[in-house]
Amino acid sequence: MLENQVGKRYAEALSGSISDETLLEKSLESLRAFGEAMKTEKQLAKFFEHPSISLEKKKNVVQEICDRLAVGEQVSSLMSLLNARGRIVYLGKIVEYFEQVVDRRLNRMRVHVISAHPLTPTNTDRLKAALNKILGKTILIDTEVDESLIGGIMLRIGDQVADDTIRNRLEILKRTIENEEVA
């Protein structure tokens, strides 16, 4: 719960410090790159959590990572602030919430599509156009293939799920038959 509060607070603060909307996407990519570095290098997370390592050493490491990743001024400042306040361990949640803030500011929505077979570019474009018309936002689609669905498609938009898969239809049919047998 604390990590959600921290994530939201710092994501909103970073967004508020960026008035140019073209810099939002670049800042998001920089934040993601820093987050990926923290995930892939497990020692890095331990380094920042370790209480006996001086704040100055941690500050130098943050600056070195920012320089290597060529992050913008706002992201660099945020990372320095997170380090100074001992909040850098919450970077994953900050990235997650900042992505939501950026999407909201740029009037776009992320849709996760799970299908039994890979979608063709034509099908993806048609789906984007239909969702754009319904939702009135720019749609960003990420796809996943799950052969256990047998057929059909499942959409995850935020916390809502639309499941029109054969597997789901079979589950519904099974429950219906079981309920009729009980009656």
Secondary structure, 3 states (H helix, E strand, C coil): CHHHHHHHHHHHHHHHCCCCHHHHHHHHHHHHHHHHHHHHCHHHHHHHHCCCCCHHHHHHHHHHHHHHHCCCHHHHHHHHHHHHCCCHHHHHHHHHHHHHHHHHHCCEEEEEEEECCCCCHHHHHHHHHHHHHHHCCEEEEEEEECHHHCCEEEEEECCEEEEEEHHHHHHHHHHHHHHHHHC
